[in-house]
Amino acid sequence: KTEEARELFLTCLLKPDNPTKILKQMNATDLLGRIIPEFGGIVAQTQFNMYHHYTVDEHTLRAIETMSDIEHGRTTEHRHPTRLFPQISNRRALYVAMLLHDTGKGLGDQQIEGMRTSRAACRRLGMTKAETEIVAWLVGNHLEMSETAQKRDISDPKTVSDFAKHVGSIERLNLLHILTAADITAVGPKVWNGWKAQLLSDLHNNTVAALRGGRTDEATVAAELVARADERRISLEDKVSSLPETMANMEPAYWTEFPTSTLVQHATFLSNMDGIGVEAELDEDEGAVTLLVSGKDRLGLFADLVGAILGEGASIVSAQIFTSTSGDILDIFKLQDADRNPYAKGEDRRLCRLEAAVREAFAGDRPPPNIKPLRGQREAAFLVDPEVSIDAQASTNFTVIDVTARDRPGLLYDLASCLAEEGLSIRSAHVGSYGERVFDAFYIQRKDGGKLTDDAAKQSLKARLLEVLLRQEPAHPKTPARELARAPAADSF
């Protein structure tokens, strides 16, 4: 009977044992599609891109399984979310939100439509009004934390202030953190890594500090970040003999970005360098090679560094850029190969060659990297409409440029070179690829240190960047998949 089936469903979903194991024994997708028509709409729904490995319903069940593993400590990949689970008060709402988080896919804006479908499903399940609103909020915002962490400078007071206002409470923040970690993990193999875990944890910690203080205005958040930076600096000074000049002149954003153990590594690296510092080391936890680079900054340096890295066949997973008040940089790149394995793992000669190429890039006389254009028919089947937005309000001190496009070898180099040619300094870069799609964000300033606010200048820059994005576009075959591949840019998970 329908009422008995609903009760059985909620009981199974909240079992302390693996919930997906029980659901699968009950022929889950068929049963859930009958009990919850909104879920029935995503049964066997295919996602036409190279990022998602599963149909929407299978991804959802895997996400629930991952969340159960997090709750019961069956995974070592999610230490922070595991610590958060005992602190939440709305466990049932969290699991139901995960079950319904993708039910808005294919109906329009998946988060807006998901709120509508989730409210209808919760009413049918007999959940309380308070629980229903929590579920609807989580479904309607399930991409917000991942997008903020991966596409914004999470040490920027305005970023933290805006996110804290959006979340509103520590309970919602904790729920969203757990849901986001499980959602990303369930996308496919090797999608979750230590770098993403650290980004989410840092955003969570910065936001908690703002919410606990009771004030989320930018000035209060900035003061809190400065206080945390001072604590990190003092902690580091207790562990090293002397503070390298480059670190001593870093802004608070740098100090709040890394744990003390990483700061110690940076201090050792900077203390041992002579003018220019380059060091590549394998990081097993993050599944990538960490490349540290330091030296004197100049216009176009980031583009030259990127060109040197790509010229050696590495794929840049992330790039963190820090510039001291004395004009010294400390850039941290995470590098993988085309199969998402650590770059040149076990090949010390290749790492040495990479270090030498990056050192040469400081001179600024290296030729552009010789990168072959992508010609595969598999990539050509997926059409991604390029988008560029230029926002002077997203940050207090910088103009933020967001780029969405089809990924291709050398794209980051071309974008960075274009910005350098326009006389714009990149102060922070947040890069990420999702299958055939790339999302990059750049925090930039003019030569005089000001923001780019002139409308004509912004339109001119946007046109130039779009021209870069359209280079080397493959000939797209006229197949149904081409049209189905036109997924919304925000539809990441």
N, C-alpha and C positions, 0 to 999 in steps of 0.2 A: 504494500500500500504506500501511497505517496508520503504520508506523514511518517510512517515507520522508516521509509527509505531516507528521508531527510535526517532523522535522528541517528540512523545508522551511519550516514555519511559524516556528520559532525563528530560522532564517537570515534570513527576510524581516523579522521583527520588529526585528532588530538591524542591519539594513542602514543604512549611513551616509546613504543617500538617504532621501527621504520614505517611511517604512514604510507609511503608509496608502495611498499611491499604488500600491505593489506589491500590497498586500492586496486593494485594490479590483479590480485587474486579475485577481485570482484568484477573483472573486466571493466576497469576504471573509466576509460573514456566514454564507453557506451552508457554506463550507469550515470556518470556525472552529467553527460549530455541530456539525459532524460530528467534528472532531478533539477538541474540548473540549465535551462535553455541557453543562458548567456555563455556558459562554458561550451555547450554544444556547437556554438558558432565558430569556435576555434579548433574543434576536433579535426585532425588531419590537415589543418591549414598550413600550407607551405609558405616559407618566407623566401622570396626571390632575391637572394643576395649571397655573397660568398662568406659572410660573417657568421650567420646562424647555421648550426649543424643539425638542428632537429626541427620537426614540425612544432607549431606553437603549443599544442597540448602536451607533447612529450617534454618540451622545454619546461613547461609549467610543473609537471610531475617531478622532473629532476630538480627543479628549484625548491620544491617542497621537501624533497629528500635531503637536499643540501642543508636546508634550514633546520631540519630535525637533527642532522649530524652536528650542526653548530650548537643547538640547544643541549645536546647530550654529550658534548665533548668528544665526538668521534672523529674530529678532524683537527689537524695541527696548522692548517692554512688560515684559520679564522680566529686567532687568539683574542683579538679585541671584541668582535661580535659575541664570542662565547662568554666573555666576562660580562657583557651587557645583558645577556638573556635573563639572569636572575633578577635584574633591576626593573624589568618591564612589568606592567600591570595588565596589559591587554593581549595576552598570548593567543586567545582564540581569534581575535580580530586580525592579528598578524598573519596567522595561517590562512584565514579566509581571504585576506587581501592578496596573499601570494597566489592562491588559487585563481583569483579573478583579475590579477594585475594586467593581463594581456587581452582581456575580453573586448577591449575597444579597438583592437587591431582590425584594419580593413574597413572601418566604419567612418573614418575621418581622422581628426586629431585623436590619437589613441588614448591620451591621458584624459582629455575632456569626455570623450565617449565612454572611456572606462569608468569614470565616476558615475555616469548615468546607468550603465549596465550593472555595476557593482551594487548600487543602491537598490535596484530592482531585485537582484539576487538575494541580498541581505533581508529584504522584507519578506521574500518567499521562504527564507530559512527561519524566519521568526526571531531574528536577532534584535537586540534592543536598539533604540534610536541612537544612543551614545556609541555603541559598537558600530552601527551602520555608518555613522559619520567618520569614525576612525578609519574604517575600511575604505570608504570613498576617498578620504584625504590621501591615504597611502597609495591607492591606485592612481589617483589624479596627479600624484607627485613622485611616482616611483622612478622617474628618470632624473629628478632634480639634483640629487646628491652626487650621482655619478658624473653628471655633466658639469656641475660646479667644481668637483674635485679634479677632473681631468682637463677641463677647458678654461679654468680661471686660476688666477694667482691666489691661493688660499691663505697666503700670509698678508694679503692686501686688506687693511681694515674695512674698506667698503665692501669687499666680497664677503667677509665674515659677518659684517653688520647686516647686509641685505639678506644673507642666508638665514641668520638667526631670526630676523623679523619674519621671514617666510615660514620657518618651522614653528616658531612660537613657544615650544615647550621641550624640556629634556626628554619627556616620555615619547613624544613624536620623533624627536631626533634619534633616540635609541632604536625605536621600531624601524625607522627609515634606514638606518645604518645596517641593521641585520638583514632587512629585505633586499637592500641594494647589493650587499656582498653575496647573498645566495643567488640573486638574479644574474649577476655577471658570471658567477662560477658555472651556472647551468647553461650558458650560451654554447659552450663547447670546450674541448680539450685545450689546455694551455692558454685560455683566455684570461683566467684569474692568475695573478702573480703577486709577488711581494711588493712591487712598486705600487700597484693599485691599492693593495691593502694599506700601505703606508699613507697614501694620499687620503683615503677615506678616514683613517684614524686621525691624521693631522687636522682635517676639516672638522671632524667630530670634536676633538679636544679644544680647538679654537672656538667652536660654537658653544660648547658647554661653558667655557669660561665667560662668554658674553651673557648667556642665559642665566647663569648662577649669580652674576653680578646684578641682575635685575634691570639692566639698561643695555639696549642694543644699538644706541646711536653710535655713529662712526668715531666720535672723539673718545668715548668711553672704551670702545673696542680697541682703538689705537693705543690708549694708555695701558690697557690690559696686556696687549702684545708686547709693548715696551718692557713691562714688568717681567713677563715671561722670558724675554730676550736677555734681560739682566741676570735672571736666575741661571740661564744656560751658560752665559759668559762666566759667571762666578764659578759654576760647577766645572767648566773646562779649565779655568785658571788653576784650580786645585789639582788638576791631573797632568798639566804640561809645565815644562820649565819656564817657557816664555811664550807669549801670544804673538804669532806672526803678524807683521804689519798689515797684510791684506785682510786678515780676519778682524783685526782691531778696528779697521775702518769700515766694516760692513754695517749696513742698515739693520734694524730689528727684524726685517723680513727674513734675512738669512738665518738669524739665530733661532727663530721659532720653527724653521723648516726641518731641522734635523735633531735626532736624539744626541745626547752627550757622547755616546760611543762613536757615532759618525763624525762628530766635530773633532774628536781626538785624531781620527784618521786624516781629516783635512789638515789639522795643525801639523801633523807629522809630514804630510806631503808638501805643504807650503814651506816648512822649515828646511827641507832638504833640496828645494829647487834653486836653480841658479839663473835668474832672469826669466826663463820660460820653464814651466813645469807641465809635463805630460805623463800620465800614468794610467795604464789599462790593466784591470784586474777582474778575474771571474768572480761573480756573485751568485753562488748556487741558489740562495734563498729567493732571489728575484729572477732567476733564470736568464740572466743577461750579463754582459761585460760592462762594468762601470768604468767610464773614461773620465778622468779628472784633467782639466786643462786650466792653466793660470798664466797670466802675463799682462802686458799693458794693453788696454782697450784702444780700439780705433774704429772708425766708421767702416763697415763692411767686413769686420773680422768674423762675425758669426757666420756669414755666408761662406767665407773662405774655409773656416773650420768644418762646416757641414760638407763642403765640396771635397775636402781631403778625406773625410770619413767615408762618404759615399763612394769616392774613387777607389777605396780599398775594399769595396764590396760589402760593407756593413749596413745594416738597417737600423735607423735611429728610432727607438721605441719612445724615448722621452728626452727632453732637453731642459735643464734648469740653468738659468743664467743669473749670475750675481755680479754686480759691479760695485767696488768700494768707492768711498768718497775721494780716494786718491787716484782713481782711474785704473785700478787693477781688476781683472776679472777672475772669477772662479766659476767655470762652467762644468756641469756634470751631465754627461750623456749616458744613457742606457742603450746598449747595442745588442742586437740579435741578428741571426741569419734569416734567410727567406722562410725557413721552416719553424721559426719562433724558438730556436735553440740559441744558447749563448754564442755570440760571434767568435769564430776561430777557437772553439773550445779544444784544449789540448794541443793547440798549434802555436807555440810560443814565438816562432819566427814571424807569423802573420801579425801577432800583436806588436812585436817590435817594429815591423814595417809600418803598421798603423801609427804608432807613436812618432816615428820619424816623419811621416807624411804630415801629421798634425803640427809638429814643430815647424816644418817648412812653411805652413800656412800663415804663420805670423808675419813672414816677410812680405806677403801680399803679392808675390809675383808668380804664383803657381797658375798654370793654365786651368781652364774649367775642366771638371771631371769628365772623363769619357764614359758616359752612361748610355747604354743601348736603349732605345725606346721599346716599350712593351707592345708586342704584336700578337699576343695570344688571343684566340677566338673566345676562350672562356671568359676573359675579362671584358671583351668587346660585347658580350651578350648582355651586360649590365650597364644601363645608362644612368649616369648620375649627373643631374643638372648642376653646374657649378654655381655657387653662391658666395658673395662677399658682403659682409656688413662692417661698417666702421662706426664705433660707438665712443663718443667723447664723454659719456656720463657713467660708464661702467666702472671707472676708476677715478680717484681724485687727482692723481698726478700723471696718468698715462691715457692715451687713446688706445682702445682695444679693437683689434681687427680680427674678425672671425672668418674663416675660410672653410667651405665645404666643397669637395670635388671628388672625382674618381682618382684614386691613388695611382701613381706611376713612379718609376725610378727617377730620382733627381728633382722631384717636385719641390721639396723643402728648400733645396739649393736655389732653384729658380725664384721662389717666393722671397727668400732672404736677400738674394741679389737685387731683385726689383726694389725692395724697401731701401737697400743701401744706395742704389742709384737715385732714389728720390730724396736722399739726404736724411733718412729717418733712422734713428738708433733703436735697436731691439733691446729692451731692458728685461723682458721675460718672454719665454716661448713655451707653449704647451701643445705638443704634437701627439697625434694618435691616429692609427688607421684601424678600420673595422671592415675586414674583408676587402672589397673593392673601393670602399669609401674612406676618405680621409677627413678629419676635423682638426684644424690647426688654429691656434689663437696666439696673437702677438700683441704684447704691450709695448707701445712705441712712443717716442718723443721726437720733436724736431731738434735741429742742431743747437738751438738756444735753450733746450730743456723744456720747452713748452709743449702743450698738447696740440694735436692737429684738429682745429675747430672750424676752419674756413670751409664753407660748403663746396665751393668750386674746387678747392684742393682735394677735398674728400672724394668728389665725383671723378676727378681726373685719376686719382690713385686707384679707385675702385675699377675704373675701366682698364687700367694697366694690369691690375691683378687678375681680372677676368681673362684678359688676353693670355696671361701666363697659364691660367688653368685650362685653357682651350688648346694649348699646344700639344702636339703629338696625340691627338685624339684618334683612336682606332676607328675603322669603318664598322659601324654597328650593323649586324645582320638584321633584316626585317623579319623578326620572329615575335610571337606573342610574349616571350619572356622579356623582350626589350621594353615593352610597355608595362608589364607587371613589375619590372625592376625599378620603376619610378616611385620608390618608397620615400616617405617624408624624411627629411634630414634628421629630425629629432628621434626617429624610431630606431634607437640604437640597441635596445635590449628586449 
